Amino acid sequence: MTPDQTGWSGDGDFTRRLLDVLQQVPVVVYVRVEDAPASQSAADYQFLSNEIYVRFETVARWCVAPRLGFVPWPRRVAEPVMTLRGLESCLTDHPDIGPPDYSDDEMLQYLRSERIVAPYQTRGFKLIEMVRVYGLSRPR
């Protein structure tokens, strides 16, 4: 599985590490990464915001549900093998990623910051990187 990176500029070291780890998770079948419109840059800081969308492998099962409100009708339902909560525990156990700064049933958010001082500068700038991971529910 190779991630779809057409909407991503390639900026962000933590985003790159997160993509590398997501490629190693066997139940993740699709990953798309995009630049978020919240990214900003100034003289003394750079704020990167990236969004990652993941789709999990699904398993089909049969269930009986009412049709037209009262008639029991069998139908096939596709359920994902893993949820974002399961992905959160998998990423938390990985030494390069760790626990997210915020998580709920629909999103994981990571916020990392570092001070970067180039050899030719005396002051440097602060790089703040925010990565949000969303789950895609329906296959395309």
C-alpha positions, 0 to 999 in steps of 0.5 A: 500500500502506497499513500496518496500524496498528490495533495501534500507538499511533503513538508513535515518530518512527523507527518513522514514518520506517521505515514511510514508507520501507517504503511506497516499496519496490515489492516490499513488499506488506503492512506491519503495525506493533504496539506490543510489550509491552516498552514502559516509561516512568518519570520520567527515561526512556521505552522504546518497543518496536515491531514491524513485520511485512512481506510481500514480493511472490511469484513462482510457479514449478514444481518437481519434488519427491518425493511419498510419499518416492519418486514425483517429482511436479510442484508449484507453489511461491511464492517471495518476490522479496526477503528480509530481507537484501535489505531490510536493504541497501535500508534501509542505503542510505537516508539516514534509516534506515541500517544495523540494530544487529542483523540475522539471517535472521529479524529486523532490529533498530534501536535509537535514543535521544535526549534530549528537553528540553521548554521548561518543563523543566530536566532532560528525559528520555531516549527509547529506541526499539527497532524490530524488523522481521520477515518474514511467510512465508505470505500470508494 
